Amino acid sequence: MSVSVARAETSYCASGKTINFAEIGWESGAFITAVMKTILAKGYDCKVDTVPGNSVTLEQAAADGDVQISAEEWMGRSDVWKKAAAEGKVIGVGNSFSGAQEGWFVPDYLVHGDPARNIVAAAPDLKSVNQLADPKYVALFSDPEEPSKGRFLNCPSGWTCEAVSTAKLTAYHLQDAYVNFRPGTGTALDSAITSAYLQGQPILFYYWSPTAIMGKFKLVKLEEPAYSDTCWANLTSTEGKRDEGCAFPTTKVVYGVNAKFAAEAPEIIDILKKAEFPLDQVNASLAFMLDNKSEPAAAADEFLKTHQDIWGAWVSPEARAKIQASIN
């Protein structure tokens, strides 16, 4: 028996175990999850499934071994993840993508206008979060249900970014001037931004890349005080101080993996270490989903059919041939 055959027969997938992915609720995570599930299922005959939940419950599930892989873990964001990593229960592997950014945004037309749509700049001097307490900006972003306050459009409850932006509202002394509006889902967040943008209305919101919204719309990221480790530790801890805010850190986005699974499935970890998606390609795939009203699985199939030059380098020649056969 050859070494390669012996390894195949003793691999994690050959043993019949299921690889459970975290069912990530935002677009890029859902897309990358769909691609990696297909690669492992079609290329390596793995049993794959997803486990639903929000960021916190899925991170805990990865620590407990109920989830093996989270395809998009933003490092340094979560107390749950940091604690599990310190205890040796989870590890970060590779890079899902590089160059991500996040922050508080407004549409470009608010600052620069949009002559093509006959929109005059309503906030030509707006550059920084420090200006948002000014009553004229509170009025500009007036909440429909509480017109005396502004509205800040946050992430859905349960997402790590929601807690961070909530902490920032206090740190920037905006908690009494703005309604901290949390949409029910990521889809609802996107719909609110899209609706306001297409109507040329003022809107203040948290957002990030890679996303279809970032690719399709022209946005301005508001300046924040410089990042510091101390500031960030306070913002991301439930027990941290809220006396100063700062910019989001430069982010490392990895495959979050259960540590026991990583030890049992080195052949899968080797794939994850190579599987870095180009950021512009993720944005393009997400725009494909938006334009075609398609599900992540359809965008994954389109990516696998049209970008074998990218994913082909992540897998063995045998797996590449099997995946190509399955999608064609």
N, C-alpha and C positions, 0 to 999 in steps of 0.2 A: 504494500500500500504506500503510495507516495505521500510526502509530507503535506502537499496541498489538499489531497483528498481527505487525509486524516483531520486536517484543520477544519475543512468544510463540515465534516461529520460531527465534529465536536463544537461547532460554533453555536452561538446563542440562538440564532434563528433555526438552525437544524435541529436543535433540541426541542423545538415546538413552543417555546415561550413567546408570549406576546410582548411587543414593544408598545407601551402606552405613551402617546404624545400628549402634552398639555394642549387643550383646545383653547387657543389664544383668541381673544375677542376682537383684536384689531387687525386691520387689513394685511399689513406686511407679515405679521406673525402667522396669520391664517394661511397666507400664500406660501411662505417658506415651509410651514408644517406640511402642506399638501404636496409640495415638491419632494420633500425628504421622505414622506410616507410612501410615495409612489416609487422612488428610487429603491428603498429598502424592500418594498413588497414585490416589485417586478424584477429588480436586479438581483436580489439576494433571497427571494422566497421567504421573507419574514412575515409573520403575522403582526399586523399593526392595527392600532385603535387609538381613539382619543378619549380623554377624560375631561368633562366640562367643569367649569368653575371660574372664579375671578382670580386675579393675580396672586393674592395672598393665599387662598386655599390651594391653588395649583403649586405654588412654591412649597407649601407644607407637604403636599402630596408627593412632590419630588424628594423631599427629605425623608418621607416615610416609606418610599419605594413603590407607591401606588402609581406614580408617573416616572417613566424612565428618561424622557427627553422633553425639554421645553425649547422650542426652536428659536426663541428670541428672548433671552434674559438680559436685561439692562443692568449691568454690574453697578453695585454701590447704591442701588435705589431702595432696597428693602431690608428692614430689620430681620424679617423672617429668613430671607436668603443668607444674609451675613451671619446670622446665628447658626444656621444649618451648615454653612461652609466652614465656620470656625470649629464645629463639632465633627467635621470630616464626613458629613452625610451627603453633600452635593459638591460638584466641581464645575467650573466653567471650561468649555472646550472650544478651541478655534475661534473664529469670528463669523457670525451670521452675515454681517456686512460691516463696512467701516465708513466713517464720515458722517454719522448721524448727527442731527441737531434737534434741539427742542427749546421751547421758550414761550413767551407771550407775544401774540401777533395781532396786527390789524391789517385790513386790506390796504394795498398800495394806493388806491384811489383816494383814501381819506387824507393821505399826506401829500400826494402829488397830483391828485385829480386824474381824470380820464377823459380827454377831449373827444375820443371816439364815441363815448357814451354820454357826452355832455354833462359829465360830473365835475363839479368844482371842488377842489380840496377843502374839506371841512376842518381839517386839523393839520395845516401845513407846518406847524412848529412841533408837532408831537414826535418825540424821539425816545423817551425814556419812561420806565415805570414810575419814576419819581414824580412825573408830572400828573399822574392819574388822579391824585387827590384834589387837583384844581377843580372847583365847581363846574367850570365850563366843559371839562372832559367827563365828569360825572353825568352832566346833563346830556352830553353827546351820546353816551352809551346807556341812556335811560332804560331802566327795566320796564317792560310793558305792564307788569303786574304791580310794581312799586315804583312809580315814575319819579319819586323824589330821590331814588337811588340809581346808581349805574348797575349794569349787569356784566359780570365776568362769567364767561362760558368755560366751565371747568371740564375735566374728564368725568366719565361715569364713576359713580361710587364703586369702590372695590379695586379700581385701578391704582397702582402706586402713584402715578402722576397727580391723581386727585388730592391725595393727602399732602403732597409737596406744595401744590399750588394753594391749597387751603392754608397751609402754614405761611406761605409767602404773603397772602392777603393780610394776615395779621402783622407780619414783619414789616410790610410796607405801609402799615396803618390805614389800610383800605377796607377792613372788615366791616366797618359801620357805614361806609359810603357806597359799597357795592353789594349786590345780591350775588352770593356764591352759587351760581346755577349749575346743577349737575344733571346732564341729560341721562336718560335711562340706559342708552346703549351707545356704542361707537358709531353705529349707523345714524342715530339721532343727532349726535355731535356733528357728523359730516353734513347731514341734511340742513341743520341750522346755519352752518357756515356757508354752504352752497346757496341756500335761499337768500341770505343777506347779501352775498357777493353778487349774485345775478341781478338783484334789485338795487345794487349800489348803496346799500344801507350801512350805517356804522355798526361794527361788531368788534368786541375785544375777547380774545380767546386764547387758551393754551393749545399748542399744536406741536407736531414733531415731524421729522422725516426719517425713513422714507414713507411717503404716502402719495396717493393719487391727487389729493387736494394740493399738496405742495407742487406737484408737477403741472397742474392745470391752472392754478390761480397765482396772481402776483401779490405777494404778501410782504409786509415789513415787520421784522422782528424788533421788539422794543429793547432798548439797552437796559442792562441791570448792573448793579455793582459787581466788581470782579469776584469770581469764585474764590472761596477759601475753604480748606478742609474743616475748620472749626464751624464756620457758618453752615456748611452743608450737613455736617454731623447733627447740628441742632435742628435744621429743617426736616431731616429725614427720620428723626427719632420722635417717638410719641411723647417722650419726656423732655425733649429739647426745648431750649429757650426760643422765643419768637421775637427777639429784639432787633434782629438785623436780617435782611434778605440778601441774596446774591444770585449770580447767574448759575444756570445748570452747568455741571462739569462736562468736559469733553468725555464722551461716553464710549465705553467698550461694550459691544453687544455680542454675546456669545451663545453657544448652545449650552443651556443649563441641564446638567446630567446627574442623575442619582449615582453616588459614588460606588455603591455595590454593583450596579449595572455596568459601570465603566470598567471595573475590574473583571467582570464576567464576559464582557463583549469587546475586547480590544479591536476586533475587526470592524466593528461599527464606529468606535471612537476614531479610528484611522480615517474613515470617510468624513466624519464631522470636522475633523481638523483641516481637511482640504476644502470643505464645502462653503467657501466665502462667495456670496452673491455680490456682483458689482452694484453699487448704490443706484446708479442711473438705470440699470436694468430692473431693479426692484420697482423704482418709480414707474417705469414704462409698463411693467406687468400690472401694477395697481391701476394705472390709467386705463389699461385694457379691460380690467374688471369693471371699472366705472362706466366706460364708454359702451361696453357690450352688456352691461347689467348681468355679468356672469359671476358664478361662484368661484371661490379660491381653487377648487379642483379643476375647473375649466381653464383658468389662468395658468395653473401648473402644467396642464397638458400642452397648452400653447407654448409655454417656455421650454418644455422638454422637447417638443417637436422642432422648434426654431433656433434653439441655442445649445446644440450638442457640443459646440466648441467650448462652452463654459462648463457644463456639468460633466461632460465626458472625461475631464481631467480628474474628477473626484473619485471615480469608480474604476474597478478592474475592467479589462477588455471584455471579459465574459459577461459581466454585469451590463456593460454598455450595450452589447449586442442584444441582450435579453430585453432591456428597457426600450431600445429602438424598435424591436419587433412588437412589443406590446402597444406602443403608441402609434405605430404605423399600421 
